[in-house]
Amino acid sequence: MTVFLDVAVVHIQSWLTRAPHLRGRRGASRMIREATMSKAVDTLLTDFTSVVRRNAAYGDIDGVIAVELLRDDAVDDVERYVVRYLRERLPAAPLRSTHWEGRDSLDAHAADEPVVTRDWPAPVSEWPVSKPCDWCRSWPASRTVWVGAGDDSEQQQLCEDCRRRHQHAGYTTSKIAKLQPGAEHDLLKHWGDRNSGLRLPETFEELALLGKENDNTHLATIHADGNAVGRLNKQLRDLQQKDTATTFDLPAAIEHATWSALLAAIKTMSADVDETMPIIAHLVGGDDVLVSVPAHEAWWFTRTLQTTFQKILADELSDAGLAGLPVPTVSAAVVFHHRSSPLSAAVDLAGELLSHAKEQHRGKRASLAWQDITHDGPHPLHHQVPDQRQAPTLDMLFDAWAGLDSLAELGASARANLALLASDNDLERLKSHAERLGLWGLVQRFLGGPIVLKDALGMVRWWRTV
């Protein structure tokens, strides 16, 4: 049996948004990319080639260093070495190391649980009387740096983690690849237009104005994550054990499906992408996607992301003669918020909603949770009222799509009146009002769920009619 060691950043979305503004997130994204990319790991292990090597079969995923031990007695030393390396480059990131055992990487990672798990929490400030960092407000400031450009620049006092973020953030308008934010650089690379002049928004304010409405002030931050990937991994391992091994490369297939789905979702946007692509990519790695788009683009974007991911993987499995295996899907959370609200609030809420969607459907099917911070507040509704705001499956969304289109075509005042009556739970008054306006047939589609009328009216607040 071979020992495999993974050291990964955990709670990665929360760490990315530790500094609440976009520049802090962009810097963190580049830091994590440069620290865990294949080339960096190979360099890290140069002096230890007799005891460890990079686990190439695991794939190249941001935030994870995966290695294969050539000597079982070296695992603890290698673990400490890798953790020290990541702690130096990502000072405030929480880390977790896991040991796996198996004949190969696929066999080892198909186990229900790792052999050993260790958490390496981020250091906690021990200097409460010091001036707090101007960005994260969590650690004491240790460096003074100039932030901004030209007349807008100013001196700010940052902690070591935020100083590194500022140093790595770059600018989307830079023509030099190494000065571009990491996720955005990858997006342009996969789009295939790195040299065409196409650019990405520099700020949330710019992104919001790329939406359907010229005066749009709202964005949607979308967090998507795969379902049943582990189950497929186990099925592939079982095939190997029965001597009907397949050469199917699951990490590569997942990465291809994720990027294909993301690009397809961008192409469904109504905004013109000839000059500026209406998206800011925070994280794209493995089956994990975290992006922000103009609010009115969110529903079409998410629907396309989910359907394309599943179709691409189904096609790849079929082409490999594995059509009978379970096809992973994607669940997603959409958080609508004002362009000036902290990214960290949207990301934290999206994480809560995504967990809710996966738990509600046990990760067995694609599902979608959503919330509007401006109208619903920043705290998850399902925590406040357990039976409120259920997460529909993708099939439920498809079934309700035509009805949602019809609701979106109503005037704002008509929708507001319906929402008020729906909140009162007075079916007789609701029916009387809807019949008077000739809307009772439409309203009936949303009585009894799975998407109830009140939620449907909230969804179409940011609906894009085609």
Secondary structure, 3 states (H helix, E strand, C coil): CEEEEEEEECCHHHHHCCCCCHHHHHHHHHHHHHHHCHHHHHHHCHHHCCCEEECHHHCCCCCEEEEEECCHHHHHHHHHHHHHHHHHHCCCCCEEEEEEEECCHHHHHCCCCCCEEEEECCCCCCCCCCCECCCCCCCECCEEEEECCHHHCEEEEECHHHHHHHHHCCCCCCCCHHHCCHHHHHHHHHHCCCCCCCECCCCHHHHHCCCCCCCCCEEEEEEEEEECHHHHHHHHHHHHHCCCCCCCCHHHHHHHHHHHHHHHHHHCCCCCCCCECCCEEEEEECCEEEEEEEHHHHHHHHHHHHHHHHHHHHHHHHHCCCCCCCCCEEEEEEEEEECCCCHHHHHHHHHHHHHHHHHHCCCCCCEEEEEEHHHHCCCCHHHHCCCCCCCCEHHHHHHHHHHHHHHHCCCHHHHHHHHHHHHHCCHHHHHHHHHHCCCHHHHHCCCCCCCCHHHHHHHHHHCCCC
